[in-house]
Amino acid sequence: METNSFNLIMACAIFISNYTLIIFEKLDKVLLAFIGASLMIVTGIINQENAFRHIDFNTIGLLIGMMTMVMVIKRTGLFEYLAIKVVKLSKAQPLRLLILLSMITGGLSAILDNVTTILLITPMTFDIAKELKISPVSLIIAEVFASNVGGTATLIGDPPNIMIGSAVGLDFISFLKVNAPIALLALIATTLIFAVLNKKGLTTTEESKEKVLKMDEKLAIKDVRLLKQSLLVLGVTLAGFMLHGVLHYESATIAIVGAVVLLTISRIGPEEVLHELEWNTIFFFIGLFMLVGGLKEAGAIKLLAQWVLDLTNGNLILSTMAILWVSAIASAFVDNIPFVATMIPMIQDMGTISGMNLTPLWWALSLGACLGGNGTIIGASANVIATGMAADRGYRISFKSYFKVAFPIMIFTIILATIYLYLLYFA
């Protein structure tokens, strides 16, 4: 057996075994990610140096920077303030609350990005749930879904869009024209689905409603000076994200600089804040990047991409739909960043060989990778972060429980995207 074939079989075996154990939660998922990564290195599928190269430090840096800022902002009482305001807007009705939080999350994810939005919204959700004496799990799952759908709408909303835009030369307006309409439709439709699914489960007492509605949100603010500093730095950081193409700085650089500035002017000890970061989530990503890196080095992702392109035999409609669906299913189980990184040159090669119009294929890749991330608990950064924060507060969202609810709804959004792309380019 050739070394490449052996590596391919071994990499797939390690990956499938690892994910099976994650799904059935036989061991801690952080430990499993590092076991998988270690096996990829020990078996020679990938060497240590290349394993570390596959870690997306832009994602890791963005997470650390934004988590640090959120932990500082938390000390101002802003999340408690916003929680009371949102509850009052919903009149303390849990279902209205789910709809309102989902729409806010989706909208913010398009303007900022889905990771930043989840980091800002999730702490607020826990405060709301605590006051209304309801489980935050249904709200968190709906918000995770909304963040990924909303992030699909714009160039900066989700990392795959940034990668595709950079490679092909698609700008912010192009994404607004093509992705935003279907993202908005999917956001409204999926929010209503979540509302229907949770109609009976989300209930609170009249006593809890009255208690929350009587609360004065202004009293929640603990440190006005720190709040002003935090909002100023956060505002500049978010502007930096939107202007990252002009500034030529990676999002991680902008987030870390924002965190450093906020820590400096607030005079809060770094060790105090760093102690509170979601390190489990960060290290899970590190292990996952190395695990998927081994899969990529062995040629498994490239083989999948090549198979899709060969299967369609140059037919534009079939190619578009195949890329949409394969990207969606693959992105539910494999991090969409390395998958998209592999698909971009493959699609470019396909265009060179066949001379076909690649425009529909780029949008299929974008919609498939971004929306597909909703399929599982580990399909996108926002999912891992939100469920990690829930676990730290004693609310465990298992792979199976999330999959059961989210995967069918993800498939529904891909059906919507299929119809949309067909009408847009082929009708």
Number of C-alpha atoms within 10 A of each C-alpha: 5 7 10 13 12 12 22 20 15 20 29 17 13 19 22 13 14 20 19 12 14 21 18 11 14 10 12 12 21 19 15 22 24 21 16 24 27 19 18 28 19 12 12 14 23 25 15 15 9 14 23 16 13 19 20 15 15 15 20 16 19 20 26 21 23 25 26 26 25 21 20 21 22 18 15 20 19 21 24 24 20 20 23 24 19 18 23 18 14 17 15 24 18 24 21 15 22 25 22 18 25 30 21 17 29 32 23 22 27 25 20 22 28 33 28 22 25 26 20 21 23 24 19 21 23 22 18 26 18 12 18 23 14 19 17 20 19 19 25 25 22 23 32 32 29 32 34 31 35 34 33 33 30 27 28 28 31 30 26 25 29 18 19 21 20 13 13 13 10 16 17 17 12 14 21 17 12 16 24 20 14 23 27 19 15 23 24 17 16 23 23 16 15 23 23 12 13 16 12 9 14 18 15 17 13 12 9 15 19 13 13 21 16 10 14 11 18 14 10 17 17 16 13 12 10 20 20 13 16 27 14 12 20 20 13 14 21 19 14 22 24 19 14 16 16 9 11 9 13 16 25 20 17 22 27 21 15 24 25 16 16 23 18 12 12 15 10 12 10 14 8 11 16 14 11 11 19 17 16 18 20 21 16 21 25 23 24 25 26 27 30 27 25 32 28 21 21 24 19 18 22 19 14 16 21 16 11 16 21 12 12 16 11 16 12 16 15 15 21 24 23 21 26 28 22 19 27 30 23 20 27 26 18 27 20 26 21 20 22 24 16 19 23 19 13 16 20 16 12 18 15 11 10 11 11 13 10 18 11 21 24 22 21 27 27 31 30 32 34 29 32 31 32 35 27 27 29 28 24 30 25 26 26 21 26 24 25 22 21 19 13 11 10 9 14 14 19 16 16 15 12 20 20 12 17 22 19 13 20 26 18 15 25 23 14 16 25 20 13 17 24 14 10 11 11 10 8
